């Protein structure tokens, strides 16, 4: 109960932080001017933008469900898998998205899969999404030569992690060292389960497929940002598509690396700054309005969907338990 209360406090603080970020943008770009820009937004694009965001989430669910099959989870219904995945979106506002481990907890409660075995899925999701975003940003890097140093460091770190996990002799040797350490030895079996799942998820074929899914899914969100910019009056065209993909991909990556709740402040600051530096827009009010809109249509929309999914899932489990239809079982997989 204390850990649950602690999580609630962190989420509440993150929401307050989010309001502070919005206030900061409003002060920076002049609130009345932002209001004028938002009033002129072509709201006819809203269904398309939200549809593209949902497209991103649904394809990421496909990757989640594929990963479940890779680690041997077979007896979870597609509906329960969907609700568990979307429930994780309710926790993206926790620092470093640690609240997304809720998915592993719900999975354990549903089918008995150990958290140590399923937790690597969350890591693999973040890793493959990051690689997909790097691909989406690549055209902008070639066009502008901007932020390539940061993106290169992120790529090196991701590749180093993948190589470490896939080079079994070294990884198993490190685990063997842990077995001789007093504190770690009691939990080393969890580390073995974590490693075996990670090794399976990040094998070359699985990695390439997951990155491919991530590339297509995040393309949806980048196109959503494109329509936000078009809705604010920018000239549509292929150049704007490249700019939108570059700005959103870089900002999302930087926000993720920051480990702040939902990348707050860092992502917003990056989007606004890049829009102005690259001269996608010249008015700070338009840059700030575009930032607020895309964050509301992606981050906050996702949190809202996640809360609804979590409520629906807990109610579904409660009803099934009441009918004695939910029968947990011991899962002996990886």
Secondary structure by P-SEA (a helix, b strand, c coil): caaaaaaaaaaaaaaaaaaaaaaaaaaaacaaaaaaaaaaccccaaaaaaaaaaaaaaaaaaaaaaaaaaaccccccaaaaaaaaaaaaaccccccccccaaaaaaaaaacccccccaaaaaaaaaaaaaaaaaaaaaaaaaacccaaaaaaaaaaaaaaaaaaaaaaaaaaaaaaaaaacccccccaaaaaaaaaaaaaaacaaaaaaaaaaaaaaaaaaaaaaaaaaaaacccccaaaaaaaaaaaaaaaaaaaaacccccaaaaaaaaaaaaaaacccccaaaaaaaaaaaaaacaaaaaaaaaaaaaaaaaaaaaaaaaccbbbbbbccc
